[in-house]
Amino acid sequence: MAKASCIIIGLLALCYSRTAAGYTKFPEGFTFGVATAAHQIEGAWNVNGKSENVWDHLTHTRPEMVADLTNGDIACDSYNRYHEDVENLVALGVDFYRFSLSWSRILPTGRADFINPDGIRYYNELLDLLAANNIEPLVTLFHWDLPQSLQDLGGWANPKMIDYFRDYSDICFREFGDKIKSWITFNEPYEICEDAYGDDKKAPALDSHGVGNYLCSDTLLKAHAESYHLYNDTYRATQNGRIMISINSIWYEPSDPENAEQVALAEVANQFKFGWFAHPIFTAEGGYPSVMVENVARQSEAEGLPKPRLEQIDAHWIQRIKGTSDFLGINHYTTFLVTGAGVDPTAKSPSWLKDIGAVTTMEVGGDSASEWLRVVPTGFANLLRWCKSSYNDPPIYITENGFSDRGTLDDYGRIKYYNDYLSEILNVINDDGVKVLGYTAWTLMDNFEWRAGFSERFGFFYVNITDPALPRTPKLSAEYYRQLTDTRELPQDERFKDPSMRK
């Protein structure tokens, strides 16, 4: 059973639990899948009509931005090797495959003036092969690879993107909707707006800190809502599908759960991170979290600005955005600690991080190959409980969760990560009644991990990028996941334990 320290803030009890795994069997109907993204695996960056996207542009013009100087030109060559990928999906025994569509492969100009027939062919062939193998597609419309032609017009800081994204969505729903019953509009809007517009961590690397990020969120939330309403009003009745958004979050919790100030600041941080995009969609009042609007207004005034850098969404759009997701999609990897009030030493001025008003640390949990990813399974459970409490007990799909290493085939660290995080999911399902309906592991195979290139590897299959054939070799974690999907129970096989930890 769970033991928790709880502090009441307003009407919300924040509980920071430390639970022991006590369940192994997943409920009837729980589904398992794996995820990839178009730019990370497809390659064929300029083949058969595909145009340049923002990641193509960044890696070609600023190759030093990627740790190992790789790029997505070939990546895993899934454009040509998708048959192998589906074979590996079958070997894993998954119920569904989450992948994304390449906007610039379907619409080379980014606009609806020309539909590239090869893009339609490619995704139809992949969808048909999945159907032939009884694997359901879970398809993301936008996973970070904006056509560069649209970025040249301002990208997500340009309100015209609302119309462009709606048009793109319309074409995808029309062309593929008879084969796809589960859609995601945007993957990780925080990463799109904060890391790509408010910083230089992701393409297009604008680093418009404290300004571009908030312009981006305003456009992106409206674009998401328009895509949702288009599907709901025009396609749902005949296609019988569902549509959601996938929100990522580091979970913030107090370094000291008994410290009321740290608890309060952790709540602020979670509202800034997860609530930034969840609050407008999943709460009754809608709009940005009030603490976020207030903090940015206060900081803007201190900076001598005539108006806040972030303004509350207007009444029309609050209503238009509310409720526009059939499920809550959650991408989660790690937990940070809040140590106190103040300005984080890494914060730029102005910036989203400075606006929070809290100092955080990653010094918690176990290590991975990624500097930002610490292993804290109980943080995942706390995030899920918080979402249940904060967003009126929504049905949840875990749309990404995974672990990085340097590429070993005997990947005991990855197996332990999955086992411990899945144990926490079982705890919150059984002890807290959180409605987690499915789990998506990141990722099928080692791929182009954005600015980490191939230096950080998350896959069930090792990809040898020095071999032109790009062979995919199953890791021990692939056997673990296959056993999980076969039995619907956490594997107990001693083979999956690090030899140093065996009895």
Disulfide bonds with the S-S distance in Angstrom:
Cys6-Cys15 2.11
Cys193-Cys216 2.17
